[in-house]
Amino acid sequence: MLWNYCEGTGYDFFVARDIIFERLGRKLICECEMLRDDEKLRRLELERVFGVDFGESGRRGVDLI
């Protein structure tokens, strides 16, 4: 998908890939990972299972009342 896009637009695939990796802050195994947010989906799943809001990524504190 990204390769085809780069060919059509004249962008260098490897430069575009490196820019995307740098912007996301992590390497991707599949281009489909750009379209979904696995970390957010995992947090939502944990919230649904345990009934606790685990907060945003990088924020480890949990408020208890």
Beta strands, then each sheet from edge to edge (+ up, - down):
end
